[in-house]
């Protein structure tokens, strides 16, 4: 074998050894391989993070929002949810925001309007009032002043959603029979009005869904915000005990709304 042939063979052997070494390095557990395409590590991490996020329970909070909308200047305490099922959370947050947006529409005469946080019955204010396995609920209270008006007035908007689907739970769905259910609810409201000196001479709503639409579930009973005289805050929360509604509630409804 001449010298030139020997050199060529040495070069060829070195090249093959270099290729084998490179292939081995690519399959090693070094820091470069953990970030390579197709590595299972990122997939495992992402899956774990998603599972953790999905397991987070609903949490209620107040989002302080302010701004202007045409001639309307506003500041509000907006009840919101975080965590939990995304569809339910988004539906609740959107419903609460829609309740605010209803009062941010400029008047046709463009008179300036100021919207502020509302308070009724001394300390009742906007909140996420209930988070349960069957339902989530909240109330938005606003105080609205139209420029040059004699006084501001309060407005109320409640939201009650199914905690699994995010669909609204209307007041009519609570009862086996709508007519008897709403009548029993109004009878309970009348009894509460008669027992509360502050509500003397206040008129009870009629047993129709529209007049009872602002309601919330509570551990003690069904809370309805009824219209009252301005001196009392324009609206007043009246609680009718669950026991007074036992005979008219749909099966399992109390548990759905309170647990």
N, C-alpha and C positions, 0 to 999 in steps of 0.2 A: 504493500500500500504506500503510495507516494505521500508526500507531506500535504499537498493540496487536498487530496481526498480525505485525509484524516481531519483536517480543519473543518471541511464541510460537514462531516459526520458529527463532530463536536458541537458545531453551531445548531444542527438539526435537533440533537438530543437536548440541548439547552432550551430551545424553543418549545419542544413538547413538554418538558418539565415546567416551564413557565406557565403554559396554558393550564396544566393540571392544578398547579398551585392557585391560579386565579379562580378556577372553578370551585375549588375547595373553600377559598376565602369568601366567595359569594354566598355559600350555604352555611357559613359559620354563624354563631350567635353574637357576633360583634355588634357594635352600636349602629353601624350602617344598615345592617339587615333588618332591624326592628322598624325602620321607617320605609322599607321597600314596599312596592306595590304588591298587593296580594298577601301581605303579612297578616296573620289573624289577630295580632295584638290590638290595632286600632278598632276593629270590628267588635271585639270583646268589650273594650272600654266604652264605645258608643252605646252598645246594648245595655251595659250596666247603668250608664248615665240616664238613658231613657226610662229604664225601669224605676230608677230612683225618683225621677220627675213625676212619673205617672202615679207613684205611691204617695205623693205629697197630698195632704188633706186640703180641703177648702179653708181659706183664711179670709175673714172680712176686714176691710180697712176703709178709711175715709180718704178720698183723694180731693185735696183742695184745688179747685179749678177757678180761674178767673179770666176775664177778657172782655171784648166788646163784640157785638153783633149788630151792625148798623147803629141805630140810636139806643140800643140796649147795652148797658154796662152791667156785668154780672160777676159775682163771686159766690161760690156754692161749695157745700160739703157733700161730695158725691160718693154714696156707698158703692164699694166695688169688691170683687172677689179676686183672689189669686190662688194658684194651686188647683188641685182637683181636676175633674174632667174638663178638657178645653172647650167642648161644645156648650156645656152647661155654664161654665164661667163666662164665655163670650156672650151668651144669650142674656145672662143676668146683667153684665156690665153694659151691654147695649141698651137694655130696657131701662136701666137707671139713667143712662145718658139721654135717652129719648124723652124721659120725663122732664129733664132739665131743658132740653132743646125746645120743648113745647112753649116755654116761657121766654125764649130768646128771639122770638119773631118780632121784628119791629112793627109798631102800630101803623095803621093806614095813614093816620095824621102825623106820623113821625115825631110824636111827642116823646121826649127822653124817658126811659124807664130804667130803674135800678133794681137789680135782683140780688138779694143777700140771703145768707142762711136763715132759715126759719126755726122758731121754737114755739111749741104749744104746750099747754098744761105745765107751765113753769120750766120744765127741764126735758121735755120730750123733743128730740131733734133727730136729724138724719142719721141712719145707722143700718148696718146689716143686722137685722133683728133675729134671724134664725138660720142656723146651718145644721141640717140633719141628714139622716140617711134617706129620707123620703122627699124632703123639700128644702129649698133655700128661699129666704125672704128678706126684703129690706124696704125701708121707707125713706123717701126724699121729701124734706120740708124746706120750703122757700118763703122768703118774705119779699114782697114786690111793691115797689113804690113808683107810681106814675106821676111824672112831674106835674105840679100844681094840684094834685088830688088832695083831699082833706086828710087822708092817712094811708099808710101802706096796708096790705092785706097778706094773709098767709095762703099758701097753696100746698097741697099734699099729693103725692103720687106713690103708690105701693106696687111692689113686684113680688109675686109668689110663683116659683117655678118648680117643676118636678126635678129632683136632684139626679135623676138618671137620664132623662131625655132633654131637659132644658125647655120643655114646653110649658106655657103658662097654665096655672091652675085657676080657673075662673070660680067665682063664688057659687055659681050654679052647680058646679061639679061636686060640691061638698055633700049634697043631700040626695037621698034616695028619690024624693019627690021635690021638685023645685019650689012649687007653690007652698007646700006645708013647711019646707025647710026655711025659706025666706020669712015666712010668717012667724015661725018660732023664734028666729033670730031677732026680728023686730020686736016681738013681745019681750024678749030678754033685754033689748036696748031700752024699751019703755020702763021696765022694772028698775034698771040701773039709773035712768034719769030721775025717777021718782025718789030714789034713795040718796041722790047726790044733791046737796043744797046748791052747789055752784050751777047745776043744770036746771034749776027751777024755771019753769015756763018755756024751756027749750022744746022744740018740736022734734019728734022722732021721724026718721025717714020712712018712706013707704016701702012695703015688701016687694021691691022690684030691684033687679040686678044693678041697674045703673046707679041707684042711690046708695048701694052697699058695696060698690066696686073697690073702695079704698079699705082693704082689710088685711090683717096679718094673723098668722097663727102664733099662739103663745102657750106656754106650759099650763097656764091657768084657764085659758079659754080662747075664744075668737075675738080679736080686737078689731073694731070698726071705727074709722075716723068719720064722725058725723058732723055735718055743718052746724055751727052754732053762731050766736051773736058775735060781732067783731070784738066786743069788750072781753069775751072769753077766748079770743084767739082765732076766730073764724072756723076752726076745726077742733074737735075734742075726741080723744081716744076713749072709747067705751068697751069694756071687756065683758063678754057674756060667757059665763062658766060653761065648760064642756058638758057638765052634767045636765044643764038645761037644754042641751041639744042632742042628748043621747038617742032619743026616739026618732030623730029625723036625719042624722048623719048617715052617709053611705058606709057600708061595712068596711072596717079597717081605716077609715078616713082620719080619725083622731090620731091613731098611731103613725100614719103616713105624715101627718103635719107636725108631730111633736117629737119624734124619735130620730 
